[in-house]
Amino acid sequence: MRFWGVRGSIACPGPDTARYGGNTSCVEVRCGERLLIFDAGTGLRPLGHALVSRGRPIDLDLFFSHTHFDHVVGLPFFAPCYDARSRMRFWAGHLKRGGGIETVLGKSMAAPLFPIPLNIFAAQIDFIDFAAGSSPIVPHPGLVLHTAPLNHPNGATGYRVEYRGKSVAYVTDTEHFAGRRDPNVMALIQNVDLMIYDSTYTDNEYLAHRSWGHSTWQEGVRLANAAQAGRLVIFHHDPDHNDEFMDKVGAEAEALRPGTVVAREGLVLKP
């Protein structure tokens, strides 16, 4: 897997975030020849350029955790969408009652918010809505995704990818519950090889951000330990956390749970 965007809320490019990156959520996962993408934040744009530079037809599955702006704003700038040879499937598990992923993305690319409509895309795109927490998704033989609803305003979906005996959990934009563990999150991360977790705040910062829909890196450590998860990846960094701040988070997390890593743009990991 490769991280193309690791920030939450809003992109924050600049010299203070150069090492960890300023793009919003976008993670590439390779399962053999299959390409999975999680979220379409601003990190989707450079990923798209990397894909089209290879000159080959593109076939992929794009899974949305949810459709707040920071997780969808990169889609209109995703170059493969304008290539008629591209084949894509867009998946979302939180919109069964909200009109569906095609409708919501269409609204985000409609006047007066955006100058060109969704139907300008030349790629063949299938829009697939499901209920988070329902039956596992099997987009391709041998590749299974388990899902669960997350505690986030307007809803969100967490994912667990299983392929050839390896597993990765993508759990972002979720708020923990004080005094108890979220069973939905625990189901996704139990014994997982690689756990990507919403670590927007520190425990101290969280006190002023209750009900905002995000968690802390310390809670990620506690959950990973409780679930006997493998490597923890701290993700969805607050845009006000500069490189120096993230260095300190990384050092403290390593001391509490050796092997924990802070996600940065360009980071490549294997479960």
SULWO-V27021 format. One record per residue. N is the residue number from 0. RES is the residue in one small letter. PSI is psi in radians with two decimals (* if undefined). OMEGA is omega in degrees with one decimal (NA if undefined). Layout:
n=[N | N]
res=[RES | RES]
psi=[PSI | PSI]
omega=[OMEGA | OMEGA]
This chain:
n=[0 | 1 | 2 | 3 | 4 | 5 | 6 | 7 | 8 | 9 | 10 | 11 | 12 | 13 | 14 | 15 | 16 | 17 | 18 | 19 | 20 | 21 | 22 | 23 | 24 | 25 | 26 | 27 | 28 | 29 | 30 | 31 | 32 | 33 | 34 | 35 | 36 | 37 | 38 | 39 | 40 | 41 | 42 | 43 | 44 | 45 | 46 | 47 | 48 | 49 | 50 | 51 | 52 | 53 | 54 | 55 | 56 | 57 | 58 | 59 | 60 | 61 | 62 | 63 | 64 | 65 | 66 | 67 | 68 | 69 | 70 | 71 | 72 | 73 | 74 | 75 | 76 | 77 | 78 | 79 | 80 | 81 | 82 | 83 | 84 | 85 | 86 | 87 | 88 | 89 | 90 | 91 | 92 | 93 | 94 | 95 | 96 | 97 | 98 | 99 | 100 | 101 | 102 | 103 | 104 | 105 | 106 | 107 | 108 | 109 | 110 | 111 | 112 | 113 | 114 | 115 | 116 | 117 | 118 | 119 | 120 | 121 | 122 | 123 | 124 | 125 | 126 | 127 | 128 | 129 | 130 | 131 | 132 | 133 | 134 | 135 | 136 | 137 | 138 | 139 | 140 | 141 | 142 | 143 | 144 | 145 | 146 | 147 | 148 | 149 | 150 | 151 | 152 | 153 | 154 | 155 | 156 | 157 | 158 | 159 | 160 | 161 | 162 | 163 | 164 | 165 | 166 | 167 | 168 | 169 | 170 | 171 | 172 | 173 | 174 | 175 | 176 | 177 | 178 | 179 | 180 | 181 | 182 | 183 | 184 | 185 | 186 | 187 | 188 | 189 | 190 | 191 | 192 | 193 | 194 | 195 | 196 | 197 | 198 | 199 | 200 | 201 | 202 | 203 | 204 | 205 | 206 | 207 | 208 | 209 | 210 | 211 | 212 | 213 | 214 | 215 | 216 | 217 | 218 | 219 | 220 | 221 | 222 | 223 | 224 | 225 | 226 | 227 | 228 | 229 | 230 | 231 | 232 | 233 | 234 | 235 | 236 | 237 | 238 | 239 | 240 | 241 | 242 | 243 | 244 | 245 | 246 | 247 | 248 | 249 | 250 | 251 | 252 | 253 | 254 | 255 | 256 | 257 | 258 | 259 | 260 | 261 | 262 | 263 | 264 | 265 | 266 | 267 | 268 | 269 | 270]
res=[m | r | f | w | g | v | r | g | s | i | a | c | p | g | p | d | t | a | r | y | g | g | n | t | s | c | v | e | v | r | c | g | e | r | l | l | i | f | d | a | g | t | g | l | r | p | l | g | h | a | l | v | s | r | g | r | p | i | d | l | d | l | f | f | s | h | t | h | f | d | h | v | v | g | l | p | f | f | a | p | c | y | d | a | r | s | r | m | r | f | w | a | g | h | l | k | r | g | g | g | i | e | t | v | l | g | k | s | m | a | a | p | l | f | p | i | p | l | n | i | f | a | a | q | i | d | f | i | d | f | a | a | g | s | s | p | i | v | p | h | p | g | l | v | l | h | t | a | p | l | n | h | p | n | g | a | t | g | y | r | v | e | y | r | g | k | s | v | a | y | v | t | d | t | e | h | f | a | g | r | r | d | p | n | v | m | a | l | i | q | n | v | d | l | m | i | y | d | s | t | y | t | d | n | e | y | l | a | h | r | s | w | g | h | s | t | w | q | e | g | v | r | l | a | n | a | a | q | a | g | r | l | v | i | f | h | h | d | p | d | h | n | d | e | f | m | d | k | v | g | a | e | a | e | a | l | r | p | g | t | v | v | a | r | e | g | l | v | l | k | p]
psi=[2.63 | 2.43 | 2.13 | -0.35 | 2.28 | 0.01 | 2.80 | 2.85 | -0.99 | 2.54 | 2.52 | 1.09 | 2.67 | 3.01 | -0.47 | -0.23 | 0.31 | -0.63 | -0.67 | -0.39 | 2.70 | 0.00 | 2.64 | 3.02 | 2.19 | 2.11 | 2.25 | 2.28 | 2.22 | 2.16 | 1.61 | -2.17 | -0.09 | 2.42 | 2.10 | 2.45 | 2.35 | 1.95 | 2.68 | 0.80 | -2.96 | -0.34 | -0.26 | -0.52 | -0.94 | -0.55 | -0.75 | -0.73 | -0.69 | -0.66 | -0.83 | -0.41 | -0.32 | -0.26 | 0.25 | 2.70 | 2.55 | 2.30 | 2.17 | 2.87 | 2.21 | 2.05 | 2.17 | 2.29 | -0.69 | -3.03 | 0.51 | 2.71 | -0.70 | -0.21 | -0.02 | -0.18 | -0.33 | -0.27 | -0.78 | -0.24 | 0.32 | 1.81 | -0.68 | -0.36 | -0.35 | 0.17 | 2.05 | -0.28 | -0.23 | 2.49 | 2.19 | 2.64 | 2.13 | 2.14 | 2.47 | 2.43 | 0.17 | 0.14 | 0.31 | -0.59 | 0.11 | 0.30 | -0.21 | 2.79 | -0.65 | -0.76 | -0.78 | -0.77 | -0.63 | -0.69 | -0.62 | -0.35 | 0.60 | 2.68 | 2.50 | 0.32 | -0.51 | 2.55 | -0.36 | 2.54 | 2.93 | -0.58 | 0.08 | -0.29 | 2.33 | -0.34 | 2.72 | 2.01 | 2.26 | 2.29 | 2.09 | 2.05 | 2.47 | 2.95 | 2.03 | 2.32 | -0.04 | -2.71 | 2.58 | 2.62 | 2.30 | 1.43 | -0.43 | 2.69 | 2.31 | -0.03 | 2.07 | 2.38 | 2.17 | 2.54 | 2.83 | 2.55 | 2.52 | 2.81 | 1.55 | 2.50 | 2.30 | 0.05 | 2.65 | 2.87 | 2.33 | 2.66 | 2.59 | 2.08 | 2.28 | 2.23 | 2.14 | 0.81 | 0.05 | 2.72 | 2.54 | 2.32 | 2.31 | 1.76 | 1.58 | 2.75 | 1.10 | 2.50 | 2.28 | 2.88 | 2.26 | 2.22 | -0.06 | 2.74 | 2.44 | 2.02 | -0.51 | -0.78 | -0.77 | -0.66 | -0.62 | -0.56 | -0.06 | 2.06 | 0.37 | 2.60 | -0.67 | 2.19 | 1.91 | 2.15 | 2.48 | 1.87 | 0.79 | -0.74 | 2.97 | 2.90 | -0.69 | -0.72 | -0.60 | -0.52 | -0.52 | 0.08 | 0.47 | 2.47 | 0.14 | -0.18 | 0.33 | 2.88 | -2.88 | 2.77 | -0.54 | -0.67 | -0.63 | -0.73 | -0.81 | -0.74 | -0.78 | -0.72 | -0.78 | -0.60 | -0.01 | 0.74 | 2.83 | -2.23 | 2.34 | 2.34 | 2.04 | 2.22 | 2.87 | 0.96 | 2.47 | 2.37 | -0.32 | -0.02 | 1.81 | -3.11 | -0.72 | -0.73 | -0.77 | -0.56 | -0.75 | -0.72 | -0.79 | -0.73 | -0.74 | -0.70 | -0.69 | -0.66 | -0.66 | -0.70 | 1.58 | 2.40 | -0.22 | 2.44 | 2.62 | 2.13 | 2.45 | 2.71 | 2.31 | -0.18 | 2.29 | 2.24 | 2.64 | 2.30 | *]
omega=[178.7 | -178.7 | 179.4 | 176.4 | -172.6 | -177.7 | 172.0 | 170.6 | -179.8 | 176.8 | -175.5 | 179.5 | 177.8 | -176.6 | -178.4 | -179.0 | -172.0 | -174.5 | 179.5 | 176.5 | -177.7 | -179.6 | 179.1 | -160.2 | 172.3 | -178.0 | 177.3 | 177.3 | 178.1 | 175.4 | -172.0 | 178.7 | -176.3 | 179.3 | 173.3 | 175.5 | 177.6 | 178.5 | -172.1 | 174.1 | -176.6 | 175.5 | 179.0 | -178.0 | 177.9 | 174.8 | 178.8 | 178.6 | 178.9 | -179.2 | -176.3 | 179.8 | -179.9 | 173.9 | -178.0 | 174.3 | -173.6 | 176.4 | -174.3 | 172.7 | 179.6 | -177.7 | 178.9 | 169.9 | 176.0 | -170.8 | 167.9 | -168.5 | -175.2 | -179.4 | 179.9 | -169.6 | 179.7 | -172.6 | -179.4 | -177.8 | -179.7 | -171.1 | -179.7 | 178.5 | -177.0 | 179.4 | -176.1 | 178.1 | -176.1 | 174.7 | -175.2 | 173.0 | 179.9 | -174.9 | 174.6 | -175.8 | -173.6 | -169.7 | -177.5 | -178.6 | -175.4 | 176.0 | 177.0 | -174.0 | 179.3 | -180.0 | -177.0 | 177.5 | 177.4 | 178.1 | -179.3 | 178.5 | -179.9 | 176.3 | 3.4 | -177.2 | -174.6 | -171.8 | -179.1 | -174.6 | -179.7 | -175.1 | 173.8 | 179.6 | 179.1 | -178.5 | 172.6 | -174.5 | 172.0 | 179.6 | -171.6 | 175.8 | 177.3 | 177.8 | -179.8 | -179.3 | 178.6 | -175.9 | 177.8 | 176.8 | 177.1 | -176.2 | 179.9 | -178.8 | 177.5 | -177.9 | -174.4 | 174.8 | 171.0 | -176.4 | 175.9 | 175.0 | -178.7 | -178.1 | -176.4 | 178.2 | -178.6 | 175.6 | 176.0 | -177.4 | 171.7 | -175.4 | 169.5 | -179.3 | 177.1 | -177.2 | 176.6 | 175.5 | 178.4 | -177.1 | 177.9 | 175.2 | 177.1 | -173.9 | -179.2 | -177.0 | 176.3 | 177.9 | -180.0 | 179.2 | -178.8 | 174.5 | 177.7 | -179.5 | 178.5 | -178.4 | 178.3 | 178.2 | -178.7 | 179.0 | -178.9 | -171.0 | -176.7 | 176.9 | -179.3 | -179.8 | -176.3 | -173.8 | 175.8 | -170.5 | 176.9 | -177.7 | -174.3 | -172.8 | 163.1 | 177.1 | 179.8 | -179.8 | -175.5 | -178.0 | 179.6 | -175.5 | 176.3 | 179.4 | 176.6 | 173.7 | -177.4 | -175.2 | -175.6 | 179.5 | 177.2 | 175.9 | 175.4 | 177.1 | -179.0 | 179.5 | 179.9 | 178.0 | -178.3 | -177.6 | -175.8 | 178.5 | 176.1 | -176.2 | 175.4 | 176.9 | 178.2 | -165.6 | 176.6 | -175.4 | 174.0 | -179.1 | 178.0 | 178.7 | -177.5 | -175.9 | 179.9 | 178.5 | -178.1 | 174.1 | -179.5 | 176.8 | -179.9 | -179.7 | 180.0 | 179.7 | 177.8 | 179.0 | -179.7 | -176.9 | -176.9 | -178.7 | 177.3 | -180.0 | 173.6 | -178.4 | 174.7 | 179.3 | -179.6 | 179.1 | 177.6 | 179.3 | 172.9 | 179.3 | NA]
